[in-house]
Amino acid sequence: MAVILGIPVMILVVIFQTSVFRSLVLLHGTADLVLLVIIAVAIRRHDTTSIAWALMAGLMVGFISGVPWFVFPLTYLGVAVLARFLSSQVWQTPVLAMFLTTLIGTVLSEGFQWITLRVQGVPLPMVESINLVLLPGLLLNLLLALPVYALVADLTRSVSLEEVT
Amino acid sequence: MIFVLKKFWKAGVLVLLGAGLLALALGGYLTPVFSLASAPVIATQRWLSIRFTAIYQMLNSPQELAALRQQVDILQNENARLQSQVVELQQQLKDTELLYELLRFARSRPEDTYVAAAVIGRDPSPFLHYVIIDKGSDDGLRRGMPVVTAQGLVGRIDAVIANAARVQLINDAGSAVNVKLASGAIEAMLTGSLTGDISLEMVPQDVTLKPGDVILTSALGGIYPENILVGQVVSVRRMETELFQTASVQPAVNFATLRAVLVVTDFNPVDITPLIP
């Protein structure tokens, strides 16, 4: 049920990301709503749901984006696994795990995109990429981490209730 | 006579007294007396009237208040509906103006065939400057087709599916457009950047570039049609030690507010990739 629910939810999140959040720019960085939702789901549910959601979202974003298609599925999968590990083994407090995973996940995601594009020959200066894209994006993600976590917590709770009844 | 006086003297005195008082009153001599006498009466009347009005309003106001509140609600709803209508009409007006501009541009270049499309999204990666449009291969769009607006060049189609396409903007870091000055003096290359600024590269040192110079596409490379407006030179950066000079360019199109575009469908881009060593 939760995995199937992931399809419309992630479609909606990707639509929001491309049409709304991508236009809300701080310097040249933007928030990654998809990444935040995946992290929140991975922290809330320690079964395969988060992995399935991460894979679906990664494929959707990879299909839309000009970045090579494999970058987002790999990144989101890695971040989901990291979030599950951090929340279950290291940080027992979900909010702290959310913040820490957001921090690491954003750096991993944007770093991987940057490396792939550089390998493809796109001239992206490192210092400018960090100062104008990575750090502002990180700030926006950290600002949005808590509201997104709260929303996803409500969503997963309601899904769990439906499963029980 | 005496009998009459004896019988009516009291009445006569009263009549005389009344006439005297009347005369005094008409002469205004009794006004202070009347004022003094009427003051407590008026005060009493006022006191009673105020209480009565208050009680009357208290008894009748619930109905009036309810009626007024209902009316306010109706008017507020009407106001909200009209405001929403105004916003909707303003949006429609903007859309119409935009479409009219695109139509005017299309009419000004009758040799080309266009498909109008709306911008519905942007690339999720912050490193790329791509937009997603709502027309695809079902509408005759193919990879490599140039995309323009009434203002000038936007970019080219990078990927297509049945009902959508991804457009690489000319300010993307991976974009390179062969351009020329409107004066025809030189040909150069226009490149995008991470920040979305565009600049003119590969301009020989002996060419005189100045702010305000208009830049158009050249047919070189076969990617874009010729003579589409790209932008204007803003500032020139010239170093004696370098082989070429560069210039910052103000694009003709505002990419941040891009909402509708035209895809040039009858232009077949030439793929020169096999020729590149």
Boltz contact constraints between the chains, C-beta under 6 A:
constraints:
  - contact:
      token1: [A, 17]
      token2: [B, 124]
      max_distance: 6.0
  - contact:
      token1: [A, 18]
      token2: [B, 121]
      max_distance: 6.0
  - contact:
      token1: [A, 18]
      token2: [B, 122]
      max_distance: 6.0
  - contact:
      token1: [A, 18]
      token2: [B, 124]
      max_distance: 6.0
  - contact:
      token1: [A, 19]
      token2: [B, 121]
      max_distance: 6.0
  - contact:
      token1: [A, 22]
      token2: [B, 122]
      max_distance: 6.0
  - contact:
      token1: [A, 28]
      token2: [B, 195]
      max_distance: 6.0
  - contact:
      token1: [A, 29]
      token2: [B, 126]
      max_distance: 6.0
  - contact:
      token1: [A, 30]
      token2: [B, 126]
      max_distance: 6.0
  - contact:
      token1: [A, 61]
      token2: [B, 124]
      max_distance: 6.0
  - contact:
      token1: [A, 65]
      token2: [B, 123]
      max_distance: 6.0
  - contact:
      token1: [A, 65]
      token2: [B, 124]
      max_distance: 6.0
  - contact:
      token1: [A, 65]
      token2: [B, 125]
      max_distance: 6.0
  - contact:
      token1: [A, 66]
      token2: [B, 123]
      max_distance: 6.0
  - contact:
      token1: [A, 66]
      token2: [B, 128]
      max_distance: 6.0
  - contact:
      token1: [A, 66]
      token2: [B, 130]
      max_distance: 6.0
  - contact:
      token1: [A, 67]
      token2: [B, 125]
      max_distance: 6.0
  - contact:
      token1: [A, 113]
      token2: [B, 125]
      max_distance: 6.0
  - contact:
      token1: [A, 113]
      token2: [B, 127]
      max_distance: 6.0
  - contact:
      token1: [A, 117]
      token2: [B, 127]
      max_distance: 6.0
  - contact:
      token1: [A, 122]
      token2: [B, 173]
      max_distance: 6.0
  - contact:
      token1: [A, 122]
      token2: [B, 174]
      max_distance: 6.0
  - contact:
      token1: [A, 123]
      token2: [B, 173]
      max_distance: 6.0
  - contact:
      token1: [A, 124]
      token2: [B, 127]
      max_distance: 6.0
  - contact:
      token1: [A, 124]
      token2: [B, 173]
      max_distance: 6.0
  - contact:
      token1: [A, 124]
      token2: [B, 194]
      max_distance: 6.0
  - contact:
      token1: [A, 128]
      token2: [B, 194]
      max_distance: 6.0
  - contact:
      token1: [A, 133]
      token2: [B, 126]
      max_distance: 6.0
  - contact:
      token1: [A, 137]
      token2: [B, 126]
      max_distance: 6.0
